[in-house]
Amino acid sequence: MNVPVQPTVVEYKVCMSLNPAALAEDVNRELSKGFTVHGPLVMNGTSYVQPLVRVELRAVKMPEQDAGIVPVQGRVIC
């Protein structure tokens, strides 16, 4: 069955550290939990900040097929 889906941000978080190595550890831990980086690394004075989001593919409820959304076939694994 063809089901149109769209990526949807379901969680947002920010990792911050004064130490770039500690920030890398924090970001890597969150990446292993399904987060992805969202935007560039920001250096604010002496601190390093990296925004992260967790995204899910969600079915799009549409009364009619929208030509702008491509249907996905098969299983979607996130």
C-alpha positions in Angstrom: 0.0 0.0 0.0 1.3 3.5 -0.9 1.2 5.9 2.0 2.4 9.4 1.7 4.7 10.4 4.6 6.5 13.5 5.8 9.4 13.9 8.2 8.1 15.5 11.4 10.2 16.9 14.3 9.0 15.1 17.5 11.7 16.3 19.9 14.2 19.1 20.1 17.1 19.5 22.5 20.3 21.5 22.8 23.7 20.1 23.9 26.0 22.7 25.4 29.5 22.5 26.9 32.6 24.5 27.7 34.7 21.7 26.3 34.5 20.6 22.7 35.5 17.0 23.5 32.7 16.8 26.1 30.2 18.3 23.6 31.2 15.7 21.1 30.5 12.9 23.7 27.1 14.4 24.4 26.2 14.8 20.8 27.4 11.3 19.9 25.3 9.9 22.8 22.2 11.7 21.5 22.9 10.6 17.9 22.8 6.9 19.1 19.3 7.7 20.6 18.0 8.7 17.2 18.6 12.4 17.2 20.3 14.3 14.4 22.1 17.6 14.3 19.9 20.6 13.5 21.9 23.5 12.2 25.5 24.5 12.7 27.7 24.3 15.8 27.5 27.6 17.6 30.4 29.0 19.6 29.1 31.6 22.1 32.1 33.1 23.9 33.6 30.1 25.7 30.7 27.6 25.2 29.8 25.3 22.4 26.2 24.7 21.5 24.7 22.1 19.1 20.9 21.9 18.5 19.5 18.4 17.8 16.2 17.1 16.7 14.5 13.6 16.6 12.4 13.1 13.5 9.8 10.6 12.7 8.1 9.8 9.4 4.4 10.3 9.8 1.6 9.4 7.5 0.0 12.4 5.8 -3.8 12.5 6.1 -5.1 13.9 2.9 -8.6 13.9 1.4 -7.1 13.8 -2.1 -3.7 12.7 -3.4 -1.3 15.7 -3.5 1.1 15.6 -6.5 3.7 17.3 -4.4 4.1 14.4 -2.0 5.7 11.2 -3.2 4.2 8.0 -1.8 6.6 5.6 0.0 6.2 1.8 -0.5 7.2 -0.9 1.9 8.1 -0.6 5.6 9.5 2.6 7.1 12.1 1.9 9.8 13.2 4.8 12.0 
